[in-house]
Amino acid sequence: MAGGGAAAPPPKQDELIPHPVKDQLPGVSYCITSPPPWPEAILLGFQHYIVMLGTTVLIPSFLAPQMGGGKEEKAQMIQTLQFVAGLNTLAQILLGTRLPAVIGGSYTYIPATLSIVLAGRYSEILEPVERFKRIMRGIQGAMIVASTLQIVIGFSGLWRNVTRFLSPLSTVPLVALSGFGLYELGFPLVAKCVEIGLPQLILLVIFSQCLPHLMKGGKHVFTRFAVLFSVILVWIYAHLLTIGGAYKNAAPTTQLSCRTDRAGIISGAPWIRVPYPFQWGAPTFHAGEAFAMMATSFVTLVESTGAFIAVSRYASATPMPHSVLSRGVGWQGIGILFSGIFGTGNGSSVSIENAGLLGLTRVGSRRVVQVSAVFMIFFSVLGKFGAVFASIPAPIVAALYCILFAYVGVGGLGFLQFCNMNAFRTKFILAFSIFMGLSIPQYFNEYRSVKGYGPIHSSAKWFNDMINVPFSSEPFVAGVLALILDVTLPPKDGTTRKDRGMHWWDRFHSYKTDTRSEEFYSLPCNLNKFFPSV
């Protein structure tokens, strides 16, 4: 070298890695144990409440008319679902996984619930309200029985033993399709009223991604409250279109999607009403329907496992110990029991949209979701006030889903950093499980849309649901297939474990091997001794 200088030393291996592996997600403003100031926490909690209203309103709006209910029954279902969601969310945060996860209604339960709604024993009831109550009692009975599945699997520690086989490799399809698999609830619903759905989607992108980079001060305001700002603006815009007569001569379906005064929730909601156990009467039990609901409960168990993992990632927590995940499943089972006791008409699972909101706001604080649970309970009791927020047009909510579901899906892809993507075994497991996780449910759903029933069609509706529902769930198919392939597919040499990423997760299998696990997941008042542990 000129000048006689010594040659530069070769770069170290770590310096060649552009993006080192992170067991906790960097860039999160407030993690699970670091709460924001109270004013900010209250606004963020209200934002979580607004987001969870989408599922809370859409499910009763679809089920109540099928059951014979009118505006009052639909409003009461929405109130009850909100109330129980608040209770279940608080229970999960305080005694379950302790993650900032909202526990709300689940679309997965709809097919099994519809089987009860269409059961022949209710066809002879002519009075609509009486028919509604009788069907609700049947749904309650099935929910109560189905809740025992998750309670037993969770609190016995059985799910802990199953999740021991989960690796970052098999986690990727499970978590990714928990978000991406809900694509049908995104732009297809936006397009039902594109003049308000598309502006909502564009404004949400501008507020959350563009404005924070253009502003020198206060940029976090737009990052954290993009949902509130965009929803308020588009909601006002939609109301101006409604009162201005833009949909006066439109088709009924267009008016239902676009108008802000067609939900019928405000007029049907009481001013003050506290949901109470068995408000529709004593539950009735049917063995076949209970088995079908148990199969559905198992599907939501798998889906919620993926959602819990996404929540832990966006809360900047370490991977959950297996005992914590099993404990959370047990409390989710108790949440389904509450759904059956109170009569929500729908089972409970982890809210995917609220998990995505953690990523959008970069706030994974436990306190924020606790505040949102208080809003759920408060507005479920004050029916008229809660109904105002619940009357947000569905295309606005669907525009939120386009980003929030995507955040959960990409949260699953983030686990690829732990895997060896140069190994063909890794490529095959990922490719095959994700492709089949999309393809098989697409076949089942298309078959149902054309024929009116699933590929498994016998005289026993409960048996049909036990087969059709699991194979209609994208995260269930992809997650189960990835786990089976990851555990059984050769070769099993020394490099396979490293290719799967298991060496990154070894220290998080129990509380004792990483001090952060106890910080994030331990129960208060030394209650850990009453639950499965390792």
C-alpha positions as CSV (number, residue, x, y, z in Angstrom):
1,M,0.0,0.0,0.0
2,A,1.3,3.5,-0.8
3,G,2.9,5.2,2.2
4,G,3.6,2.0,3.9
5,G,0.4,2.0,5.9
6,A,-0.9,-1.2,7.3
7,A,-3.8,-3.0,5.5
8,A,-7.3,-2.5,7.0
9,P,-8.5,-5.5,9.0
10,P,-11.2,-7.5,7.4
11,P,-14.7,-6.6,8.7
12,K,-16.1,-8.7,11.5
13,Q,-19.1,-11.0,10.8
14,D,-21.4,-8.9,12.9
15,E,-20.6,-5.8,10.7
16,L,-21.7,-7.7,7.6
17,I,-25.2,-8.1,9.0
18,P,-27.1,-5.0,8.0
19,H,-30.0,-5.6,10.4
20,P,-29.2,-7.6,13.5
21,V,-31.9,-9.9,15.0
22,K,-34.0,-8.2,17.7
23,D,-35.9,-10.3,20.3
24,Q,-37.9,-7.1,21.2
25,L,-39.3,-4.8,18.5
26,P,-37.3,-1.5,18.5
27,G,-38.9,1.8,17.8
28,V,-41.9,1.3,20.2
29,S,-42.7,4.6,22.0
30,Y,-44.3,3.0,25.1
31,C,-43.8,-0.7,25.7
32,I,-46.0,-3.0,27.7
33,T,-44.8,-1.8,31.1
34,S,-44.2,1.9,30.3
35,P,-47.5,3.8,30.3
36,P,-47.9,7.2,28.6
37,P,-49.2,10.2,30.5
38,W,-52.9,9.8,31.6
39,P,-54.4,12.3,29.0
40,E,-52.6,10.6,26.2
41,A,-53.5,7.1,27.6
42,I,-57.2,8.1,27.7
43,L,-57.2,9.3,24.1
44,L,-55.3,6.2,22.9
45,G,-57.7,4.0,24.9
46,F,-60.7,5.7,23.3
47,Q,-59.1,5.0,19.9
48,H,-58.9,1.3,20.7
49,Y,-62.5,1.5,21.7
50,I,-63.5,3.0,18.3
51,V,-61.5,0.3,16.4
52,M,-63.1,-2.6,18.3
53,L,-66.6,-1.2,17.5
54,G,-66.3,-2.5,13.9
55,T,-66.6,-6.2,14.8
56,T,-68.9,-5.4,17.7
57,V,-71.4,-3.8,15.4
58,L,-71.0,-5.8,12.2
59,I,-71.6,-9.2,13.8
60,P,-74.9,-8.3,15.6
61,S,-76.1,-6.4,12.6
62,F,-75.8,-9.6,10.5
63,L,-77.1,-12.0,13.1
64,A,-79.9,-10.2,14.8
65,P,-82.2,-9.9,11.7
66,Q,-81.6,-13.6,10.9
67,M,-82.7,-14.5,14.5
68,G,-85.9,-12.4,14.2
69,G,-84.7,-9.4,16.2
70,G,-85.4,-5.8,15.4
71,K,-83.6,-2.6,16.1
72,E,-84.0,-2.9,19.9
73,E,-82.6,-6.5,19.9
74,K,-79.7,-5.5,17.7
75,A,-78.8,-2.6,19.9
76,Q,-79.0,-4.8,23.0
77,M,-76.8,-7.4,21.4
78,I,-74.2,-4.7,20.6
79,Q,-74.4,-3.4,24.2
80,T,-73.9,-6.9,25.6
81,L,-71.0,-7.7,23.3
82,Q,-69.3,-4.4,24.3
83,F,-69.9,-5.1,28.0
84,V,-68.5,-8.6,27.9
85,A,-65.6,-7.5,25.8
86,G,-64.7,-5.0,28.4
87,L,-64.8,-7.6,31.2
88,N,-62.8,-10.1,29.2
89,T,-60.2,-7.6,28.2
90,L,-59.6,-6.6,31.8
91,A,-59.4,-10.2,32.9
92,Q,-56.9,-11.0,30.2
93,I,-54.7,-8.0,31.1
94,L,-54.8,-8.6,34.8
95,L,-54.9,-12.4,35.1
96,G,-54.3,-13.9,31.6
97,T,-51.2,-13.2,29.4
98,R,-51.0,-9.7,30.8
99,L,-50.6,-8.5,27.2
100,P,-52.4,-5.4,25.9
101,A,-54.8,-7.6,24.0
102,V,-58.5,-6.7,23.4
103,I,-60.8,-9.7,23.7
104,G,-63.8,-9.1,21.5
105,G,-66.2,-10.8,19.1
106,S,-64.9,-13.2,16.4
107,Y,-66.2,-13.8,12.8
108,T,-65.1,-17.4,13.1
109,Y,-68.1,-18.2,15.2
110,I,-70.7,-17.0,12.7
111,P,-71.1,-20.3,10.7
112,A,-71.7,-22.4,13.8
113,T,-74.0,-19.7,15.1
114,L,-76.0,-19.6,11.9
115,S,-76.5,-23.4,12.1
116,I,-78.3,-22.8,15.4
117,V,-80.3,-19.9,13.9
118,L,-81.5,-22.0,11.0
119,A,-82.3,-25.1,13.1
120,G,-85.7,-26.5,12.3
121,R,-87.0,-26.4,15.9
122,Y,-87.2,-22.6,15.7
123,S,-89.1,-22.4,12.4
124,E,-92.5,-22.9,14.0
125,I,-92.1,-19.8,16.3
126,L,-93.9,-17.0,14.5
127,E,-93.5,-14.2,16.9
128,P,-90.1,-12.5,16.0
129,V,-89.0,-11.4,19.4
130,E,-89.9,-14.8,21.0
131,R,-88.0,-16.5,18.2
132,F,-85.0,-14.2,18.8
133,K,-84.9,-15.1,22.5
134,R,-85.3,-18.8,21.9
135,I,-82.5,-18.9,19.4
136,M,-80.3,-16.8,21.7
137,R,-80.8,-19.3,24.5
138,G,-79.7,-22.1,22.2
139,I,-76.5,-20.1,21.3
140,Q,-75.9,-19.5,25.0
141,G,-76.1,-23.2,25.8
142,A,-73.6,-24.1,23.0
143,M,-71.2,-21.3,24.1
144,I,-71.2,-22.4,27.7
145,V,-70.3,-26.0,26.7
146,A,-67.8,-24.9,24.2
147,S,-66.0,-22.7,26.8
148,T,-64.9,-25.8,28.7
149,L,-62.6,-26.8,25.9
150,Q,-60.3,-23.7,26.2
151,I,-60.6,-23.7,30.0
152,V,-59.4,-27.2,30.3
153,I,-56.7,-27.0,27.6
154,G,-55.4,-23.7,29.0
155,F,-55.5,-24.2,32.7
156,S,-54.4,-27.9,32.6
157,G,-51.2,-26.8,30.8
158,L,-52.0,-28.9,27.7
159,W,-51.6,-26.0,25.4
160,R,-48.3,-25.2,27.0
161,N,-47.1,-28.7,25.9
162,V,-48.3,-28.1,22.3
163,T,-46.7,-24.7,21.9
164,R,-43.3,-26.1,22.9
165,F,-43.1,-27.3,19.4
166,L,-43.7,-23.8,17.9
167,S,-40.6,-22.3,16.4
168,P,-40.2,-18.9,14.7
169,L,-40.5,-20.8,11.4
170,S,-43.9,-22.3,12.1
171,T,-45.0,-19.0,13.8
172,V,-44.6,-17.0,10.5
173,P,-47.6,-18.6,8.6
174,L,-49.8,-18.6,11.8
175,V,-49.3,-15.0,12.6
176,A,-49.1,-13.7,9.0
177,L,-52.4,-15.2,7.9
178,S,-54.1,-14.1,11.2
179,G,-53.9,-10.7,9.6
180,F,-53.6,-11.2,5.8
181,G,-56.3,-14.0,5.9
182,L,-58.9,-11.3,6.7
183,Y,-58.5,-9.6,3.3
184,E,-62.2,-10.1,2.5
185,L,-63.1,-7.6,5.3
186,G,-60.8,-5.0,3.8
187,F,-61.2,-3.4,0.4
188,P,-64.3,-5.4,-0.7
189,L,-66.2,-3.6,2.1
190,V,-64.6,-0.3,1.3
191,A,-65.8,-0.6,-2.2
192,K,-69.4,-0.9,-1.0
193,C,-69.3,2.9,-0.6
194,V,-66.1,3.9,-2.2
195,E,-66.8,7.7,-1.9
196,I,-66.3,7.5,1.9
197,G,-64.2,4.3,2.2
198,L,-61.4,5.4,-0.1
199,P,-61.0,8.9,1.4
200,Q,-60.8,7.2,4.9
201,L,-58.0,4.9,3.6
202,I,-56.1,7.7,2.0
203,L,-56.4,10.0,5.0
204,L,-55.3,7.3,7.3
205,V,-52.1,6.7,5.3
206,I,-51.4,10.5,5.1
207,F,-51.9,11.1,8.8
208,S,-50.0,8.1,10.0
209,Q,-47.2,7.9,7.4
210,C,-46.7,11.2,5.7
211,L,-47.5,14.1,8.1
212,P,-45.2,12.8,10.9
213,H,-42.2,13.1,8.5
214,L,-43.2,16.6,7.3
215,M,-43.7,18.2,10.7
216,K,-40.8,19.3,12.9
217,G,-42.8,19.3,16.1
218,G,-45.7,17.3,17.3
219,K,-45.2,14.6,14.8
220,H,-46.1,11.9,17.3
221,V,-49.6,13.4,17.5
222,F,-50.4,12.2,14.0
223,T,-48.6,8.9,14.4
224,R,-50.6,8.0,17.5
225,F,-54.0,9.5,16.7
226,A,-54.3,9.0,13.0
227,V,-57.3,6.8,13.4
228,L,-59.2,9.5,15.5
229,F,-58.4,12.3,13.1
230,S,-59.3,10.5,9.9
231,V,-62.4,8.9,11.3
232,I,-63.8,12.2,12.6
233,L,-63.1,14.0,9.3
234,V,-64.6,11.3,7.0
235,W,-67.6,10.7,9.4
236,I,-68.5,14.4,9.1
237,Y,-68.0,14.3,5.4
238,A,-70.3,11.2,5.2
239,H,-72.9,12.9,7.3
240,L,-72.9,16.0,5.0
241,L,-73.4,13.7,2.0
242,T,-76.3,12.1,3.9
243,I,-78.2,15.3,4.9
244,G,-77.3,16.8,1.5
245,G,-79.4,14.2,-0.3
246,A,-76.6,12.5,-2.1
247,Y,-78.1,9.0,-1.5
248,K,-81.8,10.1,-1.7
249,N,-82.4,8.0,-4.9
250,A,-79.7,5.4,-4.4
251,A,-80.3,1.7,-4.1
252,P,-81.2,0.3,-0.6
253,T,-77.9,-1.5,-0.3
254,T,-76.0,1.6,-1.1
255,Q,-78.0,3.7,1.4
256,L,-77.3,1.0,4.1
257,S,-73.6,1.2,3.5
258,C,-73.2,5.0,2.9
259,R,-75.7,6.8,5.0
260,T,-75.0,7.7,8.6
261,D,-78.6,7.4,9.7
262,R,-79.5,3.9,8.5
263,A,-77.9,1.7,11.2
264,G,-81.0,2.0,13.4
265,I,-78.8,1.5,16.5
266,I,-79.4,4.9,18.1
267,S,-83.2,4.7,18.0
268,G,-83.2,1.1,19.3
269,A,-80.7,1.6,22.1
270,P,-82.0,2.5,25.6
271,W,-80.6,5.4,27.5
272,I,-79.3,3.3,30.4
273,R,-79.2,-0.5,30.5
274,V,-76.8,-2.8,32.4
275,P,-76.4,-6.2,30.6
276,Y,-76.9,-9.0,33.1
277,P,-76.5,-12.8,33.1
278,F,-79.2,-14.9,31.4
279,Q,-81.0,-11.7,30.3
280,W,-82.7,-13.7,27.5
281,G,-83.8,-16.6,29.7
282,A,-82.4,-19.9,30.8
283,P,-80.0,-21.4,28.2
284,T,-81.0,-24.5,26.3
285,F,-78.6,-27.3,25.3
286,H,-78.2,-29.4,22.1
287,A,-75.4,-31.9,22.0
288,G,-74.6,-31.6,18.2
289,E,-74.6,-27.8,18.3
290,A,-72.3,-27.9,21.4
291,F,-69.8,-30.1,19.5
292,A,-69.8,-27.8,16.5
293,M,-69.2,-24.8,18.8
294,M,-66.4,-26.7,20.5
295,A,-64.7,-27.2,17.1
296,T,-65.1,-23.5,16.4
297,S,-63.7,-22.7,19.8
298,F,-60.6,-24.8,19.0
299,V,-60.1,-22.9,15.7
300,T,-60.3,-19.6,17.6
301,L,-57.8,-21.0,20.1
302,V,-55.3,-21.4,17.3
303,E,-56.1,-18.0,15.7
304,S,-55.8,-16.3,19.1
305,T,-52.4,-17.9,19.6
306,G,-51.1,-16.1,16.5
307,A,-52.8,-12.9,17.7
308,F,-51.2,-13.1,21.1
309,I,-47.8,-13.5,19.5
310,A,-48.4,-10.5,17.3
311,V,-49.5,-8.4,20.4
312,S,-46.4,-9.4,22.3
313,R,-44.2,-8.3,19.4
314,Y,-45.9,-4.9,19.0
315,A,-45.9,-4.3,22.7
316,S,-42.1,-4.8,22.5
317,A,-42.2,-7.7,24.9
318,T,-40.1,-10.8,24.7
319,P,-41.6,-14.0,23.3
320,M,-44.1,-15.5,25.8
321,P,-43.2,-18.4,28.0
322,H,-45.4,-21.4,27.1
323,S,-47.1,-21.3,30.5
324,V,-48.2,-17.7,29.9
325,L,-49.8,-18.6,26.6
326,S,-51.6,-21.5,28.2
327,R,-52.8,-19.3,31.0
328,G,-54.1,-16.8,28.5
329,V,-56.0,-19.5,26.6
330,G,-57.6,-20.5,29.9
331,W,-58.8,-17.0,30.5
332,Q,-60.0,-16.7,27.0
333,G,-62.1,-19.8,27.7
334,I,-63.6,-18.0,30.7
335,G,-64.3,-15.2,28.3
336,I,-66.3,-17.5,26.1
337,L,-68.2,-18.7,29.2
338,F,-69.1,-15.0,30.0
339,S,-70.3,-14.7,26.4
340,G,-72.6,-17.7,26.9
341,I,-73.8,-16.5,30.3
342,F,-74.6,-12.9,29.2
343,G,-75.9,-13.9,25.8
344,T,-73.7,-12.0,23.3
345,G,-74.7,-14.3,20.4
346,N,-71.0,-14.6,19.5
347,G,-67.8,-16.1,21.0
348,S,-64.7,-14.3,22.2
349,S,-61.2,-14.2,20.8
350,V,-58.3,-11.8,20.5
351,S,-59.2,-8.7,18.4
352,I,-56.9,-8.7,15.3
353,E,-57.7,-5.1,14.5
354,N,-56.6,-3.9,17.9
355,A,-53.4,-5.9,17.7
356,G,-52.7,-4.0,14.4
357,L,-53.5,-0.7,16.1
358,L,-50.6,-1.3,18.5
359,G,-48.3,-1.4,15.5
360,L,-49.8,1.7,13.9
361,T,-49.6,3.8,17.0
362,R,-46.3,2.3,18.2
363,V,-47.8,2.2,21.7
364,G,-48.0,-1.2,23.3
365,S,-48.8,0.0,26.9
366,R,-51.0,-2.2,29.1
367,R,-52.6,0.9,30.6
368,V,-54.0,2.1,27.3
369,V,-55.9,-1.1,26.7
370,Q,-57.1,-1.1,30.3
371,V,-58.6,2.3,29.6
372,S,-60.2,1.1,26.4
373,A,-61.9,-1.7,28.4
374,V,-63.3,0.9,30.8
375,F,-64.7,2.7,27.7
376,M,-66.3,-0.5,26.5
377,I,-68.1,-1.1,29.8
378,F,-69.1,2.6,30.2
379,F,-70.6,3.1,26.8
380,S,-72.3,-0.3,26.9
381,V,-74.3,0.9,29.9
382,L,-75.0,4.3,28.5
383,G,-76.7,2.9,25.4
384,K,-77.6,6.1,23.5
385,F,-74.0,7.5,23.8
386,G,-72.4,4.2,22.8
387,A,-74.8,3.9,19.9
388,V,-73.7,7.2,18.4
389,F,-70.1,5.8,18.0
390,A,-71.4,2.4,16.9
391,S,-73.3,4.0,14.0
392,I,-70.0,4.8,12.1
393,P,-70.6,3.5,8.5
394,A,-69.0,0.1,7.8
395,P,-66.8,1.3,4.8
396,I,-65.0,3.6,7.2
397,V,-64.3,0.7,9.5
398,A,-63.2,-1.5,6.6
399,A,-60.7,1.2,5.5
400,L,-59.1,0.9,9.0
401,Y,-59.0,-2.9,8.6
402,C,-56.9,-2.5,5.4
403,I,-54.0,-1.2,7.4
404,L,-54.6,-2.8,10.8
405,F,-54.9,-6.3,9.5
406,A,-51.9,-5.7,7.3
407,Y,-49.9,-4.7,10.4
408,V,-50.6,-8.1,12.1
409,G,-49.7,-10.0,8.9
410,V,-46.4,-8.2,8.5
411,G,-45.8,-8.8,12.2
412,G,-45.7,-12.5,11.4
413,L,-43.3,-12.0,8.5
414,G,-41.0,-10.2,11.0
415,F,-40.2,-13.6,12.6
416,L,-38.4,-14.6,9.4
417,Q,-35.3,-12.7,10.8
418,F,-34.8,-15.7,13.2
419,C,-34.9,-18.3,10.4
420,N,-32.4,-19.4,7.8
421,M,-34.0,-18.2,4.6
422,N,-31.2,-19.8,2.5
423,A,-32.3,-23.3,3.6
424,F,-34.5,-25.1,1.1
425,R,-36.3,-26.9,4.0
426,T,-37.3,-23.5,5.4
427,K,-38.4,-22.3,1.9
428,F,-40.6,-25.3,1.4
429,I,-42.4,-25.2,4.8
430,L,-43.1,-21.5,4.4
431,A,-44.2,-21.6,0.8
432,F,-46.4,-24.7,1.1
433,S,-48.1,-23.8,4.4
434,I,-48.9,-20.2,3.3
435,F,-50.1,-21.2,-0.1
436,M,-52.3,-24.0,1.2
437,G,-53.4,-21.7,4.0
438,L,-54.9,-19.4,1.4
439,S,-56.0,-22.0,-1.2
440,I,-57.9,-24.5,1.0
441,P,-60.1,-21.9,2.7
442,Q,-60.7,-20.2,-0.6
443,Y,-62.1,-23.5,-2.0
444,F,-64.3,-24.0,1.1
445,N,-65.6,-20.4,1.0
446,E,-66.2,-20.4,-2.8
447,Y,-68.1,-23.7,-2.5
448,R,-70.3,-22.3,0.2
449,S,-71.0,-19.1,-1.7
450,V,-72.1,-21.1,-4.8
451,K,-73.9,-24.0,-3.2
452,G,-75.1,-22.4,0.0
453,Y,-73.3,-25.0,2.1
454,G,-69.8,-26.3,2.6
455,P,-68.1,-29.3,0.8
456,I,-68.9,-31.5,3.8
457,H,-72.7,-31.7,3.5
458,S,-74.7,-34.2,5.5
459,S,-78.0,-34.3,7.3
460,A,-76.1,-33.4,10.6
461,K,-75.4,-29.7,10.4
462,W,-73.2,-29.9,13.5
463,F,-70.9,-32.4,11.9
464,N,-70.7,-30.3,8.8
465,D,-69.6,-27.3,10.9
466,M,-67.0,-29.4,12.7
467,I,-65.2,-30.0,9.4
468,N,-66.1,-26.9,7.3
469,V,-65.2,-24.3,9.9
470,P,-61.6,-25.3,10.6
471,F,-60.8,-25.7,6.9
472,S,-62.3,-22.2,6.2
473,S,-59.9,-20.5,8.5
474,E,-56.6,-19.3,6.9
475,P,-54.5,-19.0,10.0
476,F,-55.7,-22.4,11.3
477,V,-54.9,-24.3,8.1
478,A,-51.5,-22.5,7.6
479,G,-50.5,-22.7,11.3
480,V,-51.3,-26.4,11.8
481,L,-49.7,-27.4,8.5
482,A,-46.5,-25.4,9.2
483,L,-46.3,-26.9,12.7
484,I,-46.7,-30.5,11.5
485,L,-44.2,-30.0,8.6
486,D,-41.7,-28.2,10.9
487,V,-41.7,-31.0,13.5
488,T,-41.8,-34.0,11.1
489,L,-40.0,-33.0,8.0
490,P,-36.4,-34.3,7.7
491,P,-33.5,-33.7,7.9
492,K,-33.1,-33.6,11.6
493,D,-29.4,-32.7,11.9
494,G,-27.6,-30.1,13.9
495,T,-28.4,-27.3,11.6
496,T,-32.2,-27.8,11.4
497,R,-32.8,-26.5,14.9
498,K,-30.8,-23.4,14.0
499,D,-32.6,-23.0,10.6
500,R,-35.9,-23.1,12.5
501,G,-34.8,-20.3,14.8
502,M,-35.3,-22.3,18.0
503,H,-31.9,-21.2,19.4
504,W,-33.3,-17.6,19.6
505,W,-36.3,-18.7,21.6
506,D,-34.7,-21.1,24.0
507,R,-34.2,-18.6,26.8
508,F,-37.8,-17.5,26.7
509,H,-39.3,-20.9,27.4
510,S,-39.7,-20.1,31.1
511,Y,-39.6,-17.3,33.5
512,K,-36.3,-18.4,35.0
513,T,-34.1,-18.2,31.9
514,D,-34.7,-14.5,31.1
515,T,-35.4,-11.8,33.7
516,R,-37.6,-9.8,31.3
517,S,-40.2,-12.6,31.1
518,E,-41.0,-12.1,34.7
519,E,-41.1,-8.4,34.3
520,F,-43.7,-8.6,31.4
521,Y,-45.8,-11.6,32.3
522,S,-45.8,-12.3,36.0
523,L,-49.2,-12.0,37.7
524,P,-49.6,-9.6,40.6
525,C,-49.8,-10.6,44.3
526,N,-47.8,-13.8,43.7
527,L,-50.6,-15.5,41.8
528,N,-48.3,-17.4,39.5
529,K,-48.3,-20.4,41.8
530,F,-51.9,-21.1,41.0
531,F,-51.3,-21.5,37.2
532,P,-49.2,-23.8,35.0
533,S,-45.6,-22.9,35.0
534,V,-42.3,-24.3,33.8
